[in-house]
Amino acid sequence: MDFTLHRSTLTPGFSHRLVKLVFSIALGVVVMSAQATTQGTQMIHQYPSASLSHYGYLSDKTAVSKVTLTNKHGIEVDVISYGGIITRITTPDNKGQMANIVLGMDDIHAYESANPYYGAIIGRYGNRIANGRFTLEGVDYQLGQNDGDNHLHGGHNGFDRKNWAMVPFTTENSSGVTLSYVSPDGDQGYPGTLDMQVVYTLTNNNTLDMKFSATTDKTTIVNMTQHSYFNLAGGGSILDHQLRIPSDSITPVDSGLIPTGELMPVAGTPFDFRDFKTIGQDINTNHEQMARGKGYDHNFVIKADIDDELIEAATVVEPTSGRQLTVLTDEPAVQFYSGNFMDGSTSRDGKPFDFRTGFCLEPQHYPDSPNQPAFPSTTLSPGEQYQIRIVYAFDVVK
């Protein structure tokens, strides 16, 4: 699989200019001086860079920082400390035109007041836990119920609403940021103090490599993920995006979107994405699972064994721009969400995010695993280390 940005997408003719990036202790800016070359509308950098700047203030006056990562091909990623949110990813299309391919909000006030998880780190437990309850080592725990009767994405004040510490870094072939946060014992009802680190690395191979790790001082449950909403066209409906998910089965859900405990083969159903098809091809099919999710909002099983092998979770191609996103992971499943609850109530730059103008691919362990003995375990004990990896690989299809 080739994730190299094809140089033939760039218009010929070079004009050179030296971009001197300033290191400022007062602003905490960490950068590298870089030789930059403009080709068409795309900026090619000799070296990767990572810059730290002020983003805004939360309502309690806590300062929020932003890190901008750039690789030598000019791909850029913005990350803010609040929620570890990826606010922007700009990549080229098949004509070399750069555009942002992730959804987000205008400023920190919008993120704090009305963000539907755009770009955020999710935890402690991504996806749903039935009735917000589980039993661990004979102890019953009650979590917040923020999705009807159920617990969703870590609760009312999950990791998406925490202000993470951030340290940017660069290497010869990458730029990145290390985010860290300590979730105290009892946070949102979860047992154990969870000490976490998430590292985002933008490489010169045009991948955003994300590594999540955590330790605990008391047995707990953990199921973290990244919740970026994508639109590879930069806007409009996502229904013409072509999607492949190499999955033979999903975990079907009940009316509350809680897994029934079974595995449902995708063959002969709207959930069969083993070969490329548009997201919209079967989205209005009369199928019980489609009705329950109001479209796609389901956990696709992608591996049977729990190991650290990095495999394809999904590949998406937007045919007009030629942009391609491949999601790789060592997780056993991926949640595909087709923007079914998007209603135009959030926006950026005055443009509302309407119905199905973004999609999510969230690598994960299965939803409600603590209450489903047959599902892979999400239990983390003292002395163990939680580790998962998610990679976004960007490419252009001719």
Steps between C-alpha positions, in 0.01 A plus 500: 500500500658827387432805715751723320370833379536491122715789377313495167208669676709815531507768234841554341720800568678577820534825687719491807483695818654449838247484783664588828295365793562683825560325829334699778534394862222739603251329270646157554546460129697195393589507134771422250639730238394358166571545134162518326408466135170599345370271227162618375296556816689243706785588734784246507720518811851365525451414868197416713396760757292517818391836642325571828270802537216636711150396385264658755353473847238269646212651694695449826793700349715190443734562208471271197799444271528400136772304323537514122682206341637522146680237294733557205212461251304786658235287671397677821324384816372729777449354849370686805557407863127498575390143434813434296276613216626488143346821366649496150670264254591649163596265215534544122254381238590360157578853376718592796230717658514494880181472706398418855346151516373490861202667664539736793384813676591869467665554839548363849165638619320294235701190583427537871127563463379292206761259360356162393842337552652652182866389488522409868678237706228274638506320836509348741262286303425572136151410380215382723465315829146375568321693775837648597565199723760223523642264761873456552658265755166469675445876532213674322576834336251761380615744233329811370214440256553756225340309209149422613536223757851419380854629552670633186865595429607536862200693630405862553859606566709249308851535361360711217438774759832481686788743443801284419865599545675526162867482402584535129802332343671450166727235351672484164195335341207604719339757722277421793349581834486301823179548701469388860224497759432328833139396560443464876337204674121542476513730197156469336442196723796294374731326749875562511733787426578480129831651387485556123713605209391551139761573231401644161779472240471647149755327278656583167328185370173695537370308798364626831611228741318507835612292797292478819637361826381490861565342840274470803538452876170310528327256267291699254369495142649694208394536136648816347473622142524804274175659381582709193217570257623492140385646172766438235335744258535777758123547518161377380343155527718200578268252326711483181817414691610145416561282805661163565492327840662152501248359746294181480270587791360772722370496855127567448329736742166530678276806491734679745803432275638248752649181349279193530808282564483331161704534182305567179660405166510794259452288187176589325439803722556878469802453730708319241787740421754229422521646150490875436155653475363846566384576852161593358446189286305301762448758773122520446453122479211359701700309762435479873857595592496798264177620658643471850810699418314740267772398255845364579598523867640154555802308623674308219718207612835508316711243687430192710821498701600775741858588408716795398491431125422818308231429241266693271180601676358696207591688183301793362535671162330823393478463119496865396798620704678166489579525872541166672500422872606161633443428869734241650484364852591215733151512652250215434219717364405835351184704547371646176265796547342671200398830662139398557440743785661801336234770462674828417509615863882518494705692248838645411568822311126554468444169321271258685582131523181354358368145494771253393770753417756312709589140584696335779718190508584427864729201571401341829420199712134402483228716659366382838781245537496521883148353491563252216717206617545370143650829380874580522587632845556869567624445856829662604670391822784656703837402356360476146531761226216591268632558148318555172593656168300681232650627174345733245679460165440769237539447128373618162336274243556588135 
